């Protein structure tokens, strides 16, 4: 039974020239294996260094330029809208009006009473422009709207009477109604505004 395996230390039956060729081949093969292993080790070390650096860089607290003791919170991330059913149970969106400009003694005025688009499918809104007074109810209604659908605007209204020049503290009373067959009223809001009559 013949053995076809090669023993690099057994040179029986070979002349010196053949022995040198075999030794040269074995030496080159060992060098090539060492070079390949060295290259693989270097690749592994570079990859491990990059991985470790990236993990440390993420966990470090980043100082804020010029702010003593201030840092960017590592837990702060871009907002991701939840996809759960809770997004359908949102509150009514109600706009505000810091001031409303009115020409002196005019009843036809320009405003922008609107129902935000975000209330679509949820709420209608009504608007009352109220001027506080000493009456039993505590205010005078200068204007009252009907139901306003989401995305709709009222940009021109008629006041119950004109006002003299001056500034008046007032309220825009906003009453939401559910968009259902009963148009159920929900919690309302009194938005403070300043009537600026010129």
VOPAGU-2260 file (C-alpha; in pm, 1 decimal, decimal comma):
REM VOPAGU-2260
SITE   aa  ch    i         X         Y         Z
SITE  UNK   A    0       0,0       0,0       0,0
SITE  UNK   A    1     158,3     327,3    -111,6
SITE  UNK   A    2     134,6     650,1      81,9
SITE  UNK   A    3      82,0     955,6    -142,2
SITE  UNK   A    4     132,0    1207,1     135,5
SITE  UNK   A    5     437,9    1429,9     120,3
SITE  UNK   A    6     672,6    1459,0     415,8
SITE  UNK   A    7     868,5    1783,3     379,3
SITE  UNK   A    8    1148,2    1646,6     600,3
SITE  UNK   A    9    1189,7    1320,5     410,4
SITE  UNK   A   10    1408,6    1379,1     106,1
SITE  UNK   A   11    1505,9    1014,8      39,7
SITE  UNK   A   12    1549,0     946,6    -326,9
SITE  UNK   A   13    1587,8    1314,3    -424,2
SITE  UNK   A   14    1903,1    1476,7    -549,3
SITE  UNK   A   15    2029,8    1806,7    -406,3
SITE  UNK   A   16    1868,5    2019,5    -676,5
SITE  UNK   A   17    1527,7    1862,7    -615,8
SITE  UNK   A   18    1571,0    1903,6    -240,5
SITE  UNK   A   19    1645,2    2275,4    -287,6
SITE  UNK   A   20    1336,5    2317,3    -507,9
SITE  UNK   A   21    1118,1    2144,8    -249,9
SITE  UNK   A   22    1266,7    2345,1      37,6
SITE  UNK   A   23    1224,0    2668,8    -159,3
SITE  UNK   A   24     860,1    2577,8    -235,4
SITE  UNK   A   25     789,0    2494,1     130,3
SITE  UNK   A   26     958,0    2814,8     247,1
SITE  UNK   A   27     755,0    3028,2       3,9
SITE  UNK   A   28     436,4    2849,3     103,9
SITE  UNK   A   29     502,2    2917,2     473,7
SITE  UNK   A   30     579,4    3283,6     401,4
SITE  UNK   A   31     257,4    3318,4     199,9
SITE  UNK   A   32      55,0    3161,7     482,0
SITE  UNK   A   33     221,4    3394,9     735,0
SITE  UNK   A   34     147,8    3700,6     516,3
SITE  UNK   A   35    -216,8    3596,5     469,9
SITE  UNK   A   36    -257,3    3538,0     843,8
SITE  UNK   A   37     -91,8    3874,9     918,0
SITE  UNK   A   38    -325,5    4053,4     673,5
SITE  UNK   A   39    -630,2    3882,2     827,2
SITE  UNK   A   40    -512,8    3978,5    1175,4
SITE  UNK   A   41    -468,6    4341,2    1067,5
SITE  UNK   A   42    -817,7    4348,2     910,6
SITE  UNK   A   43    -964,4    4202,5    1228,6
SITE  UNK   A   44    -783,8    4457,6    1449,0
SITE  UNK   A   45    -896,5    4751,8    1232,3
SITE  UNK   A   46   -1258,7    4628,5    1232,9
SITE  UNK   A   47   -1250,7    4574,9    1610,1
SITE  UNK   A   48   -1103,7    4924,3    1661,1
SITE  UNK   A   49   -1375,3    5085,1    1447,2
SITE  UNK   A   50   -1647,9    4893,8    1631,1
SITE  UNK   A   51   -1513,8    4987,2    1975,5
SITE  UNK   A   52   -1465,5    5353,2    1877,3
SITE  UNK   A   53   -1819,8    5381,8    1740,1
SITE  UNK   A   54   -1967,7    5229,8    2057,9
SITE  UNK   A   55   -1768,7    5466,5    2279,9
SITE  UNK   A   56   -1850,5    5771,8    2067,4
SITE  UNK   A   57   -2225,0    5700,2    2095,1
SITE  UNK   A   58   -2216,9    5667,4    2471,2
SITE  UNK   A   59   -2004,9    5975,0    2541,7
SITE  UNK   A   60   -2181,2    6288,6    2660,8
SITE  UNK   A   61   -2123,5    6564,1    2404,3
SITE  UNK   A   62   -2042,7    6898,2    2574,0
SITE  UNK   A   63   -2213,0    7213,1    2448,8
SITE  UNK   A   64   -1976,4    7481,5    2320,6
SITE  UNK   A   65   -1961,3    7770,1    2569,0
SITE  UNK   A   66   -2212,9    7621,6    2813,9
SITE  UNK   A   67   -2074,7    7532,5    3154,1
SITE  UNK   A   68   -2222,4    7202,7    3263,2
SITE  UNK   A   69   -2453,8    7181,0    2961,6
SITE  UNK   A   70   -2457,0    6872,6    2743,7
SITE  UNK   A   71   -2664,8    6718,7    2469,4
SITE  UNK   A   72   -2882,0    6448,5    2617,3
SITE  UNK   A   73   -2777,2    6115,8    2462,2
SITE  UNK   A   74   -3137,0    5990,1    2495,8
SITE  UNK   A   75   -3280,4    6266,1    2272,8
SITE  UNK   A   76   -3374,6    6133,6    1929,7
SITE  UNK   A   77   -3587,7    6236,6    1633,3
SITE  UNK   A   78   -3957,0    6197,7    1708,6
SITE  UNK   A   79   -4123,3    5888,8    1568,0
SITE  UNK   A   80   -4501,0    5901,5    1542,5
SITE  UNK   A   81   -4650,8    5601,2    1725,1
SITE  UNK   A   82   -4854,4    5372,6    1503,0
SITE  UNK   A   83   -5086,5    5252,4    1777,3
SITE  UNK   A   84   -5458,6    5325,0    1796,0
SITE  UNK   A   85   -5396,6    5596,4    2056,3
SITE  UNK   A   86   -5322,7    5843,4    1776,4
SITE  UNK   A   87   -5694,8    5856,0    1693,0
SITE  UNK   A   88   -5783,4    5974,8    2045,4
SITE  UNK   A   89   -5649,1    6324,2    2020,1
SITE  UNK   A   90   -5776,8    6645,3    2171,5
SITE  UNK   A   91   -5947,7    6928,6    1992,2
SITE  UNK   A   92   -5716,3    7187,2    1831,5
SITE  UNK   A   93   -5821,1    7544,6    1908,4
SITE  UNK   A   94   -5649,2    7847,9    1752,2
SITE  UNK   A   95   -5579,4    8175,5    1931,7
SITE  UNK   A   96   -5599,4    8545,1    1844,0
SITE  UNK   A   97   -5369,2    8780,0    2037,5
SITE  UNK   A   98   -5550,8    9083,1    1892,8
SITE  UNK   A   99   -5822,3    9176,4    1644,2
SITE  UNK   A  100   -5806,6    9510,3    1462,9
SITE  UNK   A  101   -6142,4    9684,6    1414,9
SITE  UNK   A  102   -6219,6   10015,5    1241,3
SITE  UNK   A  103   -6393,2   10264,5    1473,6
SITE  UNK   A  104   -6777,5   10240,9    1471,8
SITE  UNK   A  105   -6782,3    9971,0    1199,8
SITE  UNK   A  106   -6984,4    9651,7    1225,8
SITE  UNK   A  107   -6840,5    9475,3     918,3
SITE  UNK   A  108   -6493,0    9356,1    1013,0
SITE  UNK   A  109   -6224,4    9116,2     890,4
SITE  UNK   A  110   -6116,9    8829,0    1116,2
SITE  UNK   A  111   -5990,7    8476,5    1073,0
SITE  UNK   A  112   -6198,1    8244,5    1290,1
SITE  UNK   A  113   -6106,2    7896,6    1169,3
SITE  UNK   A  114   -6128,5    7530,5    1256,4
SITE  UNK   A  115   -5781,5    7371,4    1216,9
SITE  UNK   A  116   -5739,6    7088,5     967,8
SITE  UNK   A  117   -5622,7    6864,7    1259,2
SITE  UNK   A  118   -5985,4    6849,2    1381,0
SITE  UNK   A  119   -6091,6    6672,9    1060,1
SITE  UNK   A  120   -6331,6    6390,1    1135,9
SITE  UNK   A  121   -6342,6    6486,4    1504,2
SITE  UNK   A  122   -6481,5    6834,4    1583,4
SITE  UNK   A  123   -6684,7    7123,9    1446,2
SITE  UNK   A  124   -6622,8    7460,1    1615,2
SITE  UNK   A  125   -6844,7    7762,5    1686,9
SITE  UNK   A  126   -6711,5    8107,9    1776,9
SITE  UNK   A  127   -6853,4    8387,1    1993,4
SITE  UNK   A  128   -6678,1    8721,5    2026,9
SITE  UNK   A  129   -6753,5    8832,1    2383,9
SITE  UNK   A  130   -6696,1    9168,5    2548,2
SITE  UNK   A  131   -6699,3    9153,4    2932,5
SITE  UNK   A  132   -6962,4    9373,8    3099,2
SITE  UNK   A  133   -7156,2    9410,9    3425,0
SITE  UNK   A  134   -7459,4    9209,9    3312,0
SITE  UNK   A  135   -7581,4    8895,2    3485,1
SITE  UNK   A  136   -7401,2    8666,8    3239,7
SITE  UNK   A  137   -7086,2    8881,9    3261,4
SITE  UNK   A  138   -7038,8    8950,8    2891,3
SITE  UNK   A  139   -7199,0    9092,0    2579,6
SITE  UNK   A  140   -7199,2    8880,4    2262,6
SITE  UNK   A  141   -7071,6    9092,3    1970,2
SITE  UNK   A  142   -7079,0    8802,6    1721,7
SITE  UNK   A  143   -7186,9    8437,4    1714,5
SITE  UNK   A  144   -7108,0    8188,1    1438,2
SITE  UNK   A  145   -7267,0    7864,9    1326,7
SITE  UNK   A  146   -7076,8    7535,3    1301,4
SITE  UNK   A  147   -6744,3    7563,2    1120,8
SITE  UNK   A  148   -6607,6    7247,6     959,5
SITE  UNK   A  149   -6239,7    7150,0     994,1
SITE  UNK   A  150   -6024,5    7338,9     745,7
SITE  UNK   A  151   -6286,5    7616,9     697,3
SITE  UNK   A  152   -6236,6    7986,4     781,8
SITE  UNK   A  153   -6470,9    8275,5     863,1
SITE  UNK   A  154   -6289,4    8585,5     740,3
SITE  UNK   A  155   -6563,6    8847,8     753,9
SITE  UNK   A  156   -6819,1    8900,2    1032,1
SITE  UNK   A  157   -7087,8    9149,3    1132,0
SITE  UNK   A  158   -7073,8    9277,3    1490,8
SITE  UNK   A  159   -7393,3    9353,7    1685,8
SITE  UNK   A  160   -7271,7    9716,4    1704,1
SITE  UNK   A  161   -6964,2    9929,0    1634,6
SITE  UNK   A  162   -6708,6   10021,9    1901,0
SITE  UNK   A  163   -6547,4   10354,3    1991,6
SITE  UNK   A  164   -6173,9   10403,1    1948,8
SITE  UNK   A  165   -5964,6   10227,0    2213,7
SITE  UNK   A  166   -5846,4    9884,5    2328,4
SITE  UNK   A  167   -6088,0    9634,3    2478,9
SITE  UNK   A  168   -6013,7    9308,4    2660,5
SITE  UNK   A  169   -6235,5    9044,0    2504,5
SITE  UNK   A  170   -6274,5    8667,8    2467,1
SITE  UNK   A  171   -6330,4    8444,4    2169,6
SITE  UNK   A  172   -6547,0    8167,8    2314,7
SITE  UNK   A  173   -6479,3    7848,8    2116,9
SITE  UNK   A  174   -6726,7    7561,9    2152,4
SITE  UNK   A  175   -6626,1    7225,9    1997,4
SITE  UNK   A  176   -6893,7    6975,9    1887,4
SITE  UNK   A  177   -6818,0    6614,8    1808,3
SITE  UNK   A  178   -6867,7    6521,3    1447,2
SITE  UNK   A  179   -7142,6    6266,3    1510,3
SITE  UNK   A  180   -7517,8    6252,5    1447,7
SITE  UNK   A  181   -7590,1    6428,4    1779,8
SITE  UNK   A  182   -7318,0    6696,0    1740,8
SITE  UNK   A  183   -7235,5    6654,9    2110,0
SITE  UNK   A  184   -7071,6    6962,7    2267,4
SITE  UNK   A  185   -6743,4    6905,5    2449,4
SITE  UNK   A  186   -6529,7    7122,6    2677,1
SITE  UNK   A  187   -6510,5    7479,6    2548,9
SITE  UNK   A  188   -6236,8    7741,1    2563,6
SITE  UNK   A  189   -6232,3    8116,9    2619,2
SITE  UNK   A  190   -5938,3    8256,0    2424,3
SITE  UNK   A  191   -5832,2    8599,1    2551,5
SITE  UNK   A  192   -5787,2    8864,2    2284,4
SITE  UNK   A  193   -5747,8    9239,0    2257,8
SITE  UNK   A  194   -5987,0    9436,6    2036,4
SITE  UNK   A  195   -5785,8    9724,8    1893,7
SITE  UNK   A  196   -6031,0    9984,8    1761,2
SITE  UNK   A  197   -5874,9   10261,0    1546,8
